[in-house]
Amino acid sequence: MSPSGPLVECVPNVSEGRDPAVLDAIASALRSVDEVALLDVDPDRWHHRTVYTFAGPAEPVAEAAFRLVREASERIDLSRHQGEHPRIGAADVVPFVPLRGLDLGPLEAAGMDVCVELAGRVGQRVADELGVPVYLYGRAARRPERSVPAPFRRGGFEALREAIATDADRAPDLGPARVHPSAGASAIGAREILVAFNLLLDTDDVDVASRVARRIRQSSGGLPRVQALGFRVAGRAQVSTNLLDVDVSPPARVFEAVARAAARLGARIVSSEVVGLAPERCLPPDAETSLLLDAPRERRLLEPRIRAAFGAA
């Protein structure tokens, strides 16, 4: 397809990773919008979470994002949800992302100002039409402390359900001061490109992963622009990271830091994964060996998907 305007990416995380019927219905909702290309669907049954990646001009992407939140809200019941990853909503986080700095050939990328405007507009529609409270985060935040979603997500859906009406720090930016009984709340925002990079260790001791995560994340004095947590996944400990700037802390640097920290605790990395898609420049050509990547590098690259979807391959 040929886009009618500069492109925007949207990378929602929904709180379902196990039911193919639900995941297919959400994908169909995205595909129902003209000019929107669904680039990737990456479910995780252990975290009980799926990352969708889609792109298109601003207006179609805004419509697709709303349809995704609506479909997820109708089909996912958080009161019955259990998974490793913290979550507050059926459509848990919905970030709009400018694609600047990527090799898109002749295709144009919209700027951050467009993404901020989309976050506010879609957030208002979600609050008004679906009755789901919305937190605006990242560059769309209306409160400085919400530049990242961690503060209002702490404790997940269950904690938010109790605190949203009484704790001023957890008051939503848009919509009712009560969680939707089944769909919870949604964090809708605008941010730069982020890479989710997870590393599996050869131990089942989640404390090891948590200690490694503390050592490498920025908030504990570790690598700049890196967030990290420890989980147990598929019977092994996992160091789960978000790389907020892959030029400052690329996956190779994170891999080395995790390997060193794990070795001090008697553990080693057995594999790594990229969740969703990543810019070409951040994954080395030999990622399958140097990063122990669990899938061919080509399957995780963002730019080829965009160029192919919009006729610029």
Secondary structure, 3 states (H helix, E strand, C coil): CCCCCCEEEECCEECCCCCHHHHHHHHHHHHCCCCCEEEEEEEECCCCEEEEEEEEEHHHHHHHHHHHHHHHHHHCCHHHCCCCCCCCECEEEEEEEECCCCCCCCCCECCHHHHHHHHHHHHHHHHHHHCCCEEEEECCCCCHHHHCCHHHHCCHHHHHHHHCCCCHHHCCCECCCCCECCCECEEEEECCCCEEEEEEECCCCHHHHHHHHHHHCHHHCCCCCEEEEEEEECCEEEEEEEECCCCCCCHHHHHHHHHHHHHHCCCCEEEEEEECCECHHHCCCCHHHHCCECCCHHHHEHHHHHHHHCCCC
